[in-house]
Amino acid sequence: MHAKKDKLSLFLFIDAFGWEVAQRHPGFLEGLIQDSKPLETILGYSSACDPSIISGLTPAEHRLWSSFYYDPEGSPFKWTRPLRFLPNAVLQRGRVRNRMNKWIKGKCGFTGYFQLYSVPFEHLPLFNYAEQKRIWEPGGLPRGKTIFDLLAEKSIPYHVHDSDVADDIRFERLMADIQNQRIDFAYCSFGRLDALMHAVGNDHPDIGKLMHWYDGKLRALLEAAEENYHEVSWHVFTDHGMHNIAEGYDLISDIEALGLEWNKDYIAFYDSTMARIWFLDEKARAPILEALTNHPKGRILPDKELKELGVYFEDHQYGDLVFLMNSGIQMVPSFMGAKACKGMHGYHPSDADSHASISSNRPIPPDISRINQIHGLMLTELGLTKNVDAL
Ligand SMILES: [Zn+2]
């Protein structure tokens, strides 16, 4: 038996393991958890939540919110213009789309998470893409620092997941780093639960099986950590929960029925739960406002509310107007997908099903209430103070 290393801090992220989902699986890490609580999420998708967790900042501060935004001059996709002549039936096929995705990501020089989803090719040159760099390494944010900048500055040896490999490989690699005592800190994200719940909803028997699998993997990991380190602190957490989808709704048709001209009067990006609209001609504003005010399937988010949620952008980078679908209603089709899912997130953070969660073998301070404050917990574990992280 080799000598133990001093201390290990583990931050283990299970995508979409929200508070409501966690309550349905009380056996998960039972006996090991000392404290757990719900956390408020950030309006948006992982593209908004992940950078907030690792920086402590809101999207308005670090500038990453949704994936695509209107920026015809700065668009890295201008060269894709000829692709609009390819037949849509071919482009929407899964395998073709996957290859195109890799090819476009490479040609644009993106290192971050990139998904074309179902963005129509003819519209791509109108948009820019927010998460161009890999956020899981130093220098990943457009503005502000992440925990990875600080780890690098302080030369603290750490482990971070590789987004391109499956969860079981991520466990294996983290396990190897723990057994070899190569690290003092780890941030490891796991994605299978999110993918499963998008496909089957938030309350399917397969979720119990998957949580059992995670339980086993995590127990083995924590046991190895105890064997190799004198002191082990761990947090298991997530960025958001999951809603069951009750219905799909075609909001694009509502906008198109107004008879306004695309790319002359307005531009819109249709995320699966949000429509973000830019007015190119002032005459488009009144009819669009009228169509979306008192809409039965969702509502316009006023600036005051966007500010409170930390997603108000003074320059309207992500849209002049943000329309959020009512919970459980998915925009179908959208630029994120042509078909309805069984589960979706990206609804209002005040819903119970939106809530994130955190569990630990340590008491969780009462002032930790929103996911971006997990960053403060990481600093505390590393013995760093908050003012190190000034913008
Ligand atoms: Zn998801």
Residues whose N, C-alpha, C, O or C-beta is under 5 A from the ligand:
A	BS01	ZN	D194
